[in-house]
């Protein structure tokens, strides 16, 4: 079958086992260089038919072009990417995967798994909508295939925003992390081979140890993400209350000026106590920005760890296939490439972890700053209330006292929650032992080469 030949989908769906991982490598133009036994089995093509063919040989005609444009833009920018994909087999059957693509050496490596997480069902509906939009765009005069793909990608972006994600990138990242969370710690258990001996046994043991370390981080970051989201929501609520408090204080300041002739000290205190409320608002506004940065860093870190976890499972799967006699020892040739990709990911994750922890310290500091300013305001408020009573200023100011008390009480309650959440996050700062990760990868690489050469 030639590369340009079109496979007509039969409508028959194939389902992939949860323990099956596809693997392939391509050059920078998407031409297949190699693949594993699962890729061969599910696609129905022989390895000889796959190698040298463009990866689009398994592309289902129902897949929106905008998905591929989004993936390629990320890949060519040097960033890993991933998306749900519907592929077509040689006999016309189709199958769904969550596909990850990662820059590696002078090309890309791809690991694909069975989709099982909740976002998958939403994605299928999204793709149907995007395919309809692309079909309509293709009928417009002067529209190139790239123009149609751009229209599709933009519509995907809009749909992602409609689902509450900040971008299409964020939605695709959530797909990867959700799928890895569903896999959990099953990979190291699935690929364990107690009967293995020698270097191949060492590969499996190191992959298992690394998998445990990565799974711990996945679980920790999931809790971190939940805490971060609570902190984002709480900070937005406190900022809203602080702004209302500031407005109430400004109103009290103006009202106090009406009695400046008879009670100048009341006006002076009202003017001074407006400063800490404004400072608190400014600090909380800065806090909201910091929290957005923290969420972005945590999202990137979760993606990196999820991808490393999947790549580690792929290493274990290669080793297990060799032990089982399903694949030849030569299949371990791809393990060093995967290790290189994982090492790049580990270095990136280490940098992200430092950013997360630094941003967290800044957030805790700003929560404390806002808290101090509100405490300063409380002291001024106490003086102002005493003066208000002493100078019998009820007629000019009385209606403003209760709103100030209510807004201040609400802001204090919100700040207590922020303070508690900030301390909880600080106590769970992300530990990242880059040396330990690199040691695992170095041993996996060494033992994989030894196992291959010994066979």
ZASEFI-612328 format. One record per residue (C-alpha): residue number from 1; residue in three letters; z, y, x. Coordinates in nm, 4 decimals. Layout:
PT   pos   code          Z          Y          X
PT   NUM    ALA          Z          Y          X
...
END
This chain:
PT   pos   code          Z          Y          X
PT     1    UNK     0.0000     0.0000     0.0000
PT     2    UNK    -0.1006     0.3375     0.1469
PT     3    UNK     0.1448     0.6226     0.1800
PT     4    UNK    -0.0390     0.8267    -0.0775
PT     5    UNK    -0.0506     0.5489    -0.3354
PT     6    UNK     0.1488     0.6195    -0.6501
PT     7    UNK     0.3952     0.3634    -0.7803
PT     8    UNK     0.4047     0.3572    -1.1581
PT     9    UNK     0.7673     0.3262    -1.2740
PT    10    UNK     0.8258     0.0199    -1.4899
PT    11    UNK     1.1352     0.1563    -1.6616
PT    12    UNK     1.3433    -0.1347    -1.5337
PT    13    UNK     1.6645    -0.0150    -1.3716
PT    14    UNK     1.8272    -0.1856    -1.0771
PT    15    UNK     2.1957    -0.1511    -1.0107
PT    16    UNK     2.3488    -0.1354    -0.6645
PT    17    UNK     2.6719    -0.3047    -0.5673
PT    18    UNK     2.9652    -0.0797    -0.4843
PT    19    UNK     2.9823    -0.2375    -0.1377
PT    20    UNK     2.6122    -0.1860    -0.0601
PT    21    UNK     2.5147     0.1016     0.1670
PT    22    UNK     2.1568     0.2032     0.2401
PT    23    UNK     2.0765     0.3376     0.5839
PT    24    UNK     1.7632     0.4974     0.7224
PT    25    UNK     1.6572     0.7331     0.9982
PT    26    UNK     1.3639     0.9721     0.9912
PT    27    UNK     1.2006     1.2283     1.2145
PT    28    UNK     1.2172     1.5969     1.1250
PT    29    UNK     0.9189     1.5557     0.8923
PT    30    UNK     1.0815     1.2808     0.6893
PT    31    UNK     0.8851     0.9908     0.8395
PT    32    UNK     1.0959     0.6734     0.8408
PT    33    UNK     1.1950     0.5383     1.1814
PT    34    UNK     1.4274     0.2598     1.0745
PT    35    UNK     1.6388     0.1158     0.7943
PT    36    UNK     1.8928    -0.1525     0.7200
PT    37    UNK     1.8744    -0.4747     0.5195
PT    38    UNK     2.0056    -0.3129     0.1994
PT    39    UNK     1.7264    -0.0543     0.2068
PT    40    UNK     1.4715    -0.3331     0.2495
PT    41    UNK     1.6241    -0.5504    -0.0247
PT    42    UNK     1.6600    -0.2830    -0.2930
PT    43    UNK     1.3352    -0.0953    -0.2231
PT    44    UNK     1.1294    -0.4138    -0.2177
PT    45    UNK     0.9358    -0.2950     0.0871
PT    46    UNK     0.9431    -0.4826     0.4152
PT    47    UNK     1.0820    -0.2981     0.7152
PT    48    UNK     0.7297    -0.2899     0.8616
PT    49    UNK     0.6045    -0.1164     0.5462
PT    50    UNK     0.8886     0.1370     0.5566
PT    51    UNK     0.8748     0.2305     0.9252
PT    52    UNK     0.6095     0.4965     0.9773
PT    53    UNK     0.5947     0.5836     0.6071
PT    54    UNK     0.7203     0.9163     0.4701
PT    55    UNK     1.0523     0.8799     0.2905
PT    56    UNK     0.8819     0.9949    -0.0269
PT    57    UNK     0.7427     0.6414    -0.0505
PT    58    UNK     1.0538     0.5665    -0.2608
PT    59    UNK     1.0622     0.8991    -0.4450
PT    60    UNK     1.0664     0.8590    -0.8226
PT    61    UNK     0.8131     1.0873    -0.9957
PT    62    UNK     1.0802     1.1977    -1.2412
PT    63    UNK     1.2926     1.3595    -0.9694
PT    64    UNK     1.2861     1.7426    -0.9815
PT    65    UNK     1.1219     1.8998    -0.6770
PT    66    UNK     1.3939     2.1647    -0.6685
PT    67    UNK     1.6487     1.9052    -0.5558
PT    68    UNK     1.4435     1.8227    -0.2469
PT    69    UNK     1.3844     2.1891    -0.1671
PT    70    UNK     1.7611     2.2535    -0.1764
PT    71    UNK     1.8235     1.9557     0.0518
PT    72    UNK     1.5552     2.0486     0.3027
PT    73    UNK     1.6708     2.4091     0.3259
PT    74    UNK     2.0185     2.2881     0.4209
PT    75    UNK     1.8912     2.0259     0.6648
PT    76    UNK     1.6546     2.2620     0.8440
PT    77    UNK     1.9443     2.5053     0.8791
PT    78    UNK     2.1296     2.2300     1.0673
PT    79    UNK     2.3685     2.1449     0.7842
PT    80    UNK     2.4295     1.8023     0.6289
PT    81    UNK     2.3382     1.7673     0.2655
PT    82    UNK     2.3605     1.5254    -0.0219
PT    83    UNK     2.2533     1.4748    -0.3816
PT    84    UNK     2.2132     1.2176    -0.6537
PT    85    UNK     1.8687     1.0611    -0.6294
PT    86    UNK     1.6567     0.8417    -0.8498
PT    87    UNK     1.4329     0.6229    -0.6339
PT    88    UNK     1.1533     0.3859    -0.7209
PT    89    UNK     1.1096     0.0347    -0.5769
PT    90    UNK     0.7822    -0.1243    -0.4750
PT    91    UNK     0.7626    -0.3176    -0.8035
PT    92    UNK     0.8172    -0.0037    -1.0146
PT    93    UNK     1.1866    -0.0609    -1.0832
PT    94    UNK     1.4152     0.2373    -1.0321
PT    95    UNK     1.7655     0.2786    -0.8957
PT    96    UNK     2.0110     0.5651    -0.8566
PT    97    UNK     2.1995     0.6507    -0.5385
PT    98    UNK     2.4092     0.9285    -0.4002
PT    99    UNK     2.2163     1.0129    -0.0843
PT   100    UNK     2.3545     1.1950     0.2182
PT   101    UNK     2.1347     1.3369     0.4924
PT   102    UNK     2.2636     1.4525     0.8301
PT   103    UNK     2.0850     1.6145     1.1258
PT   104    UNK     2.0925     1.3700     1.4188
PT   105    UNK     1.9212     1.4024     1.7575
PT   106    UNK     1.5599     1.5009     1.6833
PT   107    UNK     1.5639     1.3820     1.3227
PT   108    UNK     1.7929     1.2877     1.0368
PT   109    UNK     2.0017     0.9915     0.9319
PT   110    UNK     2.0687     0.9043     0.5702
PT   111    UNK     2.3396     0.6931     0.4106
PT   112    UNK     2.3171     0.6175     0.0388
PT   113    UNK     2.5621     0.4532    -0.1973
PT   114    UNK     2.5930     0.3503    -0.5604
PT   115    UNK     2.6898     0.6493    -0.7788
PT   116    UNK     3.0135     0.5890    -0.9689
PT   117    UNK     3.1916     0.9245    -0.9993
PT   118    UNK     3.2077     1.1433    -1.3103
PT   119    UNK     2.9545     1.4098    -1.1956
PT   120    UNK     2.6745     1.1493    -1.2010
PT   121    UNK     2.6338     1.1528    -1.5797
PT   122    UNK     2.6131     1.5320    -1.5869
PT   123    UNK     2.3574     1.5284    -1.3076
PT   124    UNK     2.1189     1.3001    -1.4949
PT   125    UNK     2.1151     1.5449    -1.7860
PT   126    UNK     2.0723     1.8414    -1.5486
PT   127    UNK     1.7754     1.6750    -1.3808
PT   128    UNK     1.6058     1.6222    -1.7170
PT   129    UNK     1.6437     1.9934    -1.7950
PT   130    UNK     1.5176     2.0973    -1.4523
PT   131    UNK     1.2205     1.8598    -1.4718
PT   132    UNK     1.1200     2.0232    -1.8029
PT   133    UNK     1.1449     2.3700    -1.6468
PT   134    UNK     0.9344     2.2601    -1.3488
PT   135    UNK     0.6732     2.1041    -1.5776
PT   136    UNK     0.6413     2.4338    -1.7643
PT   137    UNK     0.6214     2.6304    -1.4376
PT   138    UNK     0.3504     2.3990    -1.3014
PT   139    UNK     0.1256     2.5034    -1.5919
PT   140    UNK     0.1368     2.8707    -1.4967
PT   141    UNK    -0.1673     3.0111    -1.3127
PT   142    UNK    -0.1326     3.0433    -0.9354
PT   143    UNK     0.1855     2.8354    -0.9044
PT   144    UNK     0.1946     2.6258    -0.5865
PT   145    UNK     0.4058     2.3112    -0.5552
PT   146    UNK     0.6577     2.5061    -0.3476
PT   147    UNK     0.6703     2.7780    -0.6152
PT   148    UNK     0.7455     2.5122    -0.8759
PT   149    UNK     1.0165     2.3628    -0.6538
PT   150    UNK     1.1689     2.7089    -0.6088
PT   151    UNK     1.1814     2.7566    -0.9868
PT   152    UNK     1.3517     2.4177    -1.0186
PT   153    UNK     1.6071     2.4943    -0.7481
PT   154    UNK     1.6936     2.8275    -0.9088
PT   155    UNK     1.7429     2.6566    -1.2451
PT   156    UNK     1.9686     2.3974    -1.0796
PT   157    UNK     2.1705     2.6855    -0.9375
PT   158    UNK     2.2092     2.8401    -1.2835
PT   159    UNK     2.3172     2.5082    -1.4336
PT   160    UNK     2.5722     2.4633    -1.1535
PT   161    UNK     2.7161     2.8079    -1.2232
PT   162    UNK     2.7327     2.7203    -1.5920
PT   163    UNK     2.9497     2.4208    -1.5051
PT   164    UNK     3.1976     2.6483    -1.3280
PT   165    UNK     3.0825     2.5949    -0.9697
PT   166    UNK     3.0306     2.8931    -0.7411
PT   167    UNK     2.6907     2.7686    -0.6254
PT   168    UNK     2.4554     2.4710    -0.6164
PT   169    UNK     2.6017     2.3913    -0.2726
PT   170    UNK     2.9486     2.3707    -0.4260
PT   171    UNK     2.8256     2.1376    -0.6982
PT   172    UNK     2.6509     1.9047    -0.4511
PT   173    UNK     2.9613     1.9039    -0.2310
PT   174    UNK     3.1745     1.8069    -0.5290
PT   175    UNK     2.9409     1.5121    -0.5899
PT   176    UNK     2.9931     1.3817    -0.2362
PT   177    UNK     3.3702     1.4253    -0.2336
PT   178    UNK     3.4011     1.2730    -0.5814
PT   179    UNK     3.1990     0.9668    -0.4795
PT   180    UNK     3.4047     0.9175    -0.1631
PT   181    UNK     3.7262     0.9578    -0.3627
PT   182    UNK     3.6089     0.6793    -0.5966
PT   183    UNK     3.5353     0.4561    -0.2969
PT   184    UNK     3.8847     0.5300    -0.1670
PT   185    UNK     3.9982     0.2870     0.0994
PT   186    UNK     3.7700     0.0070    -0.0235
PT   187    UNK     3.5238     0.0330     0.2659
PT   188    UNK     3.7492    -0.0906     0.5433
PT   189    UNK     3.8676    -0.3764     0.3205
PT   190    UNK     3.5168    -0.4704     0.2030
PT   191    UNK     3.3769    -0.4926     0.5550
PT   192    UNK     3.6754    -0.6633     0.7183
PT   193    UNK     3.5795    -0.9902     0.8859
PT   194    UNK     3.8888    -1.1808     1.0106
PT   195    UNK     3.6609    -1.4427     1.1667
PT   196    UNK     3.4953    -1.1895     1.3989
PT   197    UNK     3.5625    -1.2209     1.7710
PT   198    UNK     3.4874    -1.0214     2.0828
PT   199    UNK     3.3302    -0.6731     2.0859
PT   200    UNK     3.2098    -0.6926     1.7239
PT   201    UNK     3.5687    -0.7570     1.6151
PT   202    UNK     3.6732    -0.4466     1.8098
PT   203    UNK     3.4069    -0.2404     1.6292
PT   204    UNK     3.5435    -0.3526     1.2940
PT   205    UNK     3.9054    -0.2943     1.4002
PT   206    UNK     3.8321     0.0587     1.5236
PT   207    UNK     3.6293     0.1380     1.2119
PT   208    UNK     3.9186     0.0144     0.9995
PT   209    UNK     4.1702     0.2313     1.1880
PT   210    UNK     3.9428     0.5342     1.1680
PT   211    UNK     3.8838     0.4664     0.7978
PT   212    UNK     4.2580     0.4695     0.7337
PT   213    UNK     4.2953     0.7983     0.9207
PT   214    UNK     4.0092     0.9544     0.7235
PT   215    UNK     4.1357     0.8198     0.3905
PT   216    UNK     4.4746     0.9800     0.4598
PT   217    UNK     4.3007     1.3131     0.5140
PT   218    UNK     4.0909     1.2734     0.1978
PT   219    UNK     4.4071     1.2160    -0.0069
PT   220    UNK     4.5910     1.5031     0.1611
PT   221    UNK     4.3034     1.7423     0.1045
PT   222    UNK     4.2755     1.6440    -0.2602
PT   223    UNK     4.6369     1.7499    -0.3048
PT   224    UNK     4.5622     2.0594    -0.0974
PT   225    UNK     4.2687     2.1448    -0.3233
PT   226    UNK     4.4845     2.1138    -0.6360
PT   227    UNK     4.7519     2.3392    -0.4846
PT   228    UNK     4.4868     2.5893    -0.3765
PT   229    UNK     4.3397     2.6033    -0.7258
PT   230    UNK     4.6857     2.6640    -0.8724
PT   231    UNK     4.7428     2.9395    -0.6174
PT   232    UNK     4.4074     3.1005    -0.7048
PT   233    UNK     4.4884     3.1022    -1.0764
PT   234    UNK     4.8436     3.2257    -1.0245
PT   235    UNK     4.7396     3.5048    -0.7866
PT   236    UNK     4.4801     3.6297    -1.0355
PT   237    UNK     4.7439     3.6375    -1.3097
PT   238    UNK     4.9977     3.8170    -1.0887
PT   239    UNK     4.7350     4.0697    -0.9790
PT   240    UNK     4.6572     4.1442    -1.3429
PT   241    UNK     5.0280     4.1987    -1.4178
PT   242    UNK     5.0718     4.4129    -1.1026
PT   243    UNK     4.7839     4.6354    -1.2090
PT   244    UNK     4.9408     4.6836    -1.5501
PT   245    UNK     5.2743     4.7574    -1.3841
PT   246    UNK     5.1082     5.0129    -1.1592
PT   247    UNK     4.9478     5.1786    -1.4625
PT   248    UNK     5.2837     5.1883    -1.6419
PT   249    UNK     5.4486     5.3450    -1.3365
PT   250    UNK     5.1761     5.6078    -1.3127
PT   251    UNK     5.2348     5.6899    -1.6793
PT   252    UNK     5.6080     5.7167    -1.6106
PT   253    UNK     5.5346     5.9438    -1.3153
PT   254    UNK     5.3291     6.1780    -1.5336
PT   255    UNK     5.5954     6.1774    -1.8048
PT   256    UNK     5.8656     6.2534    -1.5461
PT   257    UNK     5.6721     6.5605    -1.4378
PT   258    UNK     5.7194     6.7008    -1.7881
PT   259    UNK     6.0915     6.7299    -1.7190
PT   260    UNK     6.0496     6.8426    -1.3583
PT   261    UNK     6.2048     7.1805    -1.4373
PT   262    UNK     6.5280     7.0309    -1.5699
PT   263    UNK     6.5334     6.7039    -1.3737
PT   264    UNK     6.3214     6.7400    -1.0556
PT   265    UNK     6.4903     6.4403    -0.8911
PT   266    UNK     6.3598     6.2167    -1.1723
PT   267    UNK     6.0032     6.3275    -1.0995
PT   268    UNK     6.0515     6.2797    -0.7246
PT   269    UNK     6.1788     5.9213    -0.7606
PT   270    UNK     5.9005     5.8377    -1.0072
PT   271    UNK     5.6428     5.9648    -0.7579
PT   272    UNK     5.7942     5.7666    -0.4708
PT   273    UNK     5.8259     5.4416    -0.6652
PT   274    UNK     5.4522     5.4450    -0.7418
PT   275    UNK     5.3790     5.3793    -0.3719
PT   276    UNK     5.5151     5.0217    -0.3512
PT   277    UNK     5.3415     4.9171    -0.6731
PT   278    UNK     5.0074     5.0404    -0.5409
PT   279    UNK     5.0702     4.8686    -0.2090
PT   280    UNK     5.1546     4.5468    -0.3929
PT   281    UNK     4.8281     4.5696    -0.5886
PT   282    UNK     4.6290     4.6283    -0.2695
PT   283    UNK     4.7995     4.3326    -0.1005
PT   284    UNK     4.7375     4.1055    -0.3985
PT   285    UNK     4.3715     4.2087    -0.4081
PT   286    UNK     4.3473     4.1131    -0.0413
PT   287    UNK     4.5267     3.7875    -0.1252
PT   288    UNK     4.2643     3.6974    -0.3858
PT   289    UNK     3.9948     3.7438    -0.1214
PT   290    UNK     4.1890     3.5277     0.1260
PT   291    UNK     4.2281     3.2579    -0.1351
PT   292    UNK     3.8533     3.2544    -0.1964
PT   293    UNK     3.8049     3.2045     0.1783
PT   294    UNK     4.0679     2.9284     0.1800
PT   295    UNK     3.8941     2.7497    -0.1059
PT   296    UNK     3.5621     2.7700     0.0803
PT   297    UNK     3.7158     2.6319     0.4012
PT   298    UNK     3.8907     2.3504     0.2128
PT   299    UNK     3.5650     2.2619     0.0341
PT   300    UNK     3.3769     2.2442     0.3646
PT   301    UNK     3.6545     2.0407     0.5226
PT   302    UNK     3.6594     1.7965     0.2311
PT   303    UNK     3.2831     1.7556     0.2598
PT   304    UNK     3.3011     1.6929     0.6341
PT   305    UNK     3.5766     1.4338     0.6005
PT   306    UNK     3.4017     1.2635     0.3083
PT   307    UNK     3.0785     1.2417     0.5069
PT   308    UNK     3.2584     1.1072     0.8147
PT   309    UNK     3.4287     0.8480     0.5933
PT   310    UNK     3.0926     0.7330     0.4573
PT   311    UNK     2.9405     0.7163     0.8068
PT   312    UNK     3.2389     0.5143     0.9253
PT   313    UNK     3.1849     0.2704     0.6376
PT   314    UNK     2.8215     0.2458     0.7442
PT   315    UNK     2.9281     0.1460     1.0970
PT   316    UNK     3.1571    -0.1200     0.9516
PT   317    UNK     2.8773    -0.2415     0.7225
PT   318    UNK     2.6402    -0.2811     1.0187
PT   319    UNK     2.9016    -0.4818     1.2074
PT   320    UNK     2.9814    -0.6976     0.9037
PT   321    UNK     2.6115    -0.7779     0.8545
PT   322    UNK     2.5867    -0.8946     1.2151
PT   323    UNK     2.8959    -1.1141     1.1756
PT   324    UNK     2.7526    -1.2587     0.8525
PT   325    UNK     2.4152    -1.3244     1.0140
PT   326    UNK     2.2402    -1.0972     0.7608
PT   327    UNK     2.1176    -0.8587     1.0301
PT   328    UNK     2.0369    -0.9120     1.3986
PT   329    UNK     2.2571    -0.7649     1.6738
PT   330    UNK     1.9734    -0.5185     1.7400
PT   331    UNK     2.0732    -0.3409     1.4180
PT   332    UNK     2.3740    -0.2091     1.6135
PT   333    UNK     2.1271     0.0194     1.7958
PT   334    UNK     2.1909     0.2749     1.5214
PT   335    UNK     2.5685     0.2762     1.5648
PT   336    UNK     2.5686     0.5194     1.8638
PT   337    UNK     2.3506     0.7576     1.6591
PT   338    UNK     2.6007     0.7440     1.3746
PT   339    UNK     2.8881     0.7961     1.6203
PT   340    UNK     2.7135     1.1049     1.7586
PT   341    UNK     2.6723     1.2453     1.4080
PT   342    UNK     3.0381     1.1689     1.3340
PT   343    UNK     3.1518     1.3359     1.6552
PT   344    UNK     2.9609     1.6524     1.5631
PT   345    UNK     3.1234     1.6333     1.2210
PT   346    UNK     3.4687     1.5842     1.3767
PT   347    UNK     3.4295     1.8949     1.5939
PT   348    UNK     3.3193     2.0941     1.2908
PT   349    UNK     3.6110     1.9583     1.0887
PT   350    UNK     3.8533     2.0519     1.3642
PT   351    UNK     3.7253     2.4104     1.3546
PT   352    UNK     3.7501     2.4128     0.9744
PT   353    UNK     4.1050     2.2763     0.9866
PT   354    UNK     4.2040     2.5603     1.2203
PT   355    UNK     4.0472     2.8098     0.9783
PT   356    UNK     4.2311     2.6539     0.6850
PT   357    UNK     4.5669     2.6698     0.8616
PT   358    UNK     4.5085     3.0240     0.9925
PT   359    UNK     4.4021     3.1489     0.6485
PT   360    UNK     4.7034     2.9779     0.4974
PT   361    UNK     4.9398     3.1603     0.7332
PT   362    UNK     4.7721     3.4894     0.6370
PT   363    UNK     4.8152     3.4052     0.2685
PT   364    UNK     5.1838     3.3237     0.3095
PT   365    UNK     5.2284     3.6518     0.4991
PT   366    UNK     5.0549     3.8521     0.2253
PT   367    UNK     5.2562     3.6862    -0.0494
PT   368    UNK     5.5699     3.7905     0.1402
PT   369    UNK     5.4324     4.1443     0.1805
PT   370    UNK     5.3635     4.1795    -0.1920
PT   371    UNK     5.7062     4.0353    -0.2639
PT   372    UNK     5.8726     4.2907    -0.0327
PT   373    UNK     5.6889     4.5787    -0.1976
PT   374    UNK     5.7977     4.4682    -0.5439
PT   375    UNK     6.1544     4.4381    -0.4186
PT   376    UNK     6.1252     4.7924    -0.2818
PT   377    UNK     5.9982     4.9020    -0.6221
PT   378    UNK     6.2954     4.7323    -0.7887
PT   379    UNK     6.5343     4.9497    -0.5899
PT   380    UNK     6.3508     5.2694    -0.6832
PT   381    UNK     6.3296     5.1538    -1.0447
PT   382    UNK     6.7076     5.1103    -1.0545
PT   383    UNK     6.7561     5.4682    -0.9288
PT   384    UNK     6.5005     5.6028    -1.1730
PT   385    UNK     6.6640     5.4316    -1.4707
PT   386    UNK     7.0056     5.5721    -1.3743
PT   387    UNK     6.8580     5.9213    -1.3462
PT   388    UNK     6.6698     5.8706    -1.6728
PT   389    UNK     6.9994     5.8060    -1.8522
PT   390    UNK     7.1899     6.0760    -1.6639
PT   391    UNK     6.9353     6.3461    -1.7495
PT   392    UNK     6.8899     6.2298    -2.1095
PT   393    UNK     6.5115     6.2089    -2.0749
PT   394    UNK     6.4597     5.9727    -2.3708
PT   395    UNK     6.2364     6.2119    -2.5634
PT   396    UNK     5.9873     6.2546    -2.2775
PT   397    UNK     5.9988     5.9101    -2.1182
PT   398    UNK     6.1820     5.6663    -2.3449
PT   399    UNK     5.8746     5.4794    -2.4714
PT   400    UNK     5.7688     5.3899    -2.1163
PT   401    UNK     6.0877     5.2192    -2.0019
PT   402    UNK     6.0426     4.8940    -2.1929
PT   403    UNK     5.6793     4.8329    -2.0813
PT   404    UNK     5.7821     4.8886    -1.7183
PT   405    UNK     6.0721     4.6435    -1.7535
PT   406    UNK     5.8475     4.3840    -1.9169
PT   407    UNK     5.5648     4.4132    -1.6620
PT   408    UNK     5.8080     4.4056    -1.3725
PT   409    UNK     5.9791     4.0928    -1.5103
PT   410    UNK     5.6380     3.9259    -1.5468
PT   411    UNK     5.5355     4.0236    -1.1945
PT   412    UNK     5.8610     3.8900    -1.0492
PT   413    UNK     5.8157     3.5565    -1.2256
PT   414    UNK     5.4595     3.5337    -1.0991
PT   415    UNK     5.5597     3.6238    -0.7441
PT   416    UNK     5.8285     3.3543    -0.7463
PT   417    UNK     5.5598     3.1006    -0.8379
PT   418    UNK     5.3219     3.2321    -0.5704
PT   419    UNK     5.5977     3.2181    -0.3126
PT   420    UNK     5.6833     2.8584    -0.4036
PT   421    UNK     5.3162     2.7493    -0.3972
PT   422    UNK     5.2574     2.9267    -0.0658
PT   423    UNK     5.5550     2.7514     0.0930
PT   424    UNK     5.4389     2.4176    -0.0460
PT   425    UNK     5.0937     2.4701     0.1050
PT   426    UNK     5.2354     2.5845     0.4378
PT   427    UNK     5.4526     2.2738     0.4546
PT   428    UNK     5.1417     2.0573     0.4090
PT   429    UNK     4.9251     2.2266     0.6728
PT   430    UNK     4.6258     2.0090     0.7587
PT   431    UNK     4.6951     1.7960     1.0682
PT   432    UNK     4.3830     1.7206     1.2661
PT   433    UNK     4.4057     1.5205     1.5854
PT   434    UNK     4.0563     1.5653     1.7257
PT   435    UNK     4.1372     1.3605     2.0378
PT   436    UNK     4.2394     1.0590     1.8295
PT   437    UNK     3.9148     1.0780     1.6315
PT   438    UNK     3.7062     1.1054     1.9466
PT   439    UNK     3.8903     0.8072     2.0998
PT   440    UNK     3.8089     0.5916     1.7961
PT   441    UNK     3.4424     0.6937     1.8102
PT   442    UNK     3.4157     0.6326     2.1852
PT   443    UNK     3.5552     0.2820     2.1468
PT   444    UNK     3.3270     0.2042     1.8521
PT   445    UNK     3.0237     0.3179     2.0521
PT   446    UNK     3.1242     0.1197     2.3613
PT   447    UNK     3.2028    -0.2022     2.1749
PT   448    UNK     2.8877    -0.1806     1.9605
PT   449    UNK     2.6733    -0.1570     2.2731
PT   450    UNK     2.8663    -0.4455     2.4343
PT   451    UNK     2.8203    -0.6606     2.1229
PT   452    UNK     2.4484    -0.5854     2.1077
PT   453    UNK     2.3922    -0.6526     2.4781
PT   454    UNK     2.5957    -0.9733     2.4737
PT   455    UNK     2.3779    -1.1298     2.2034
END
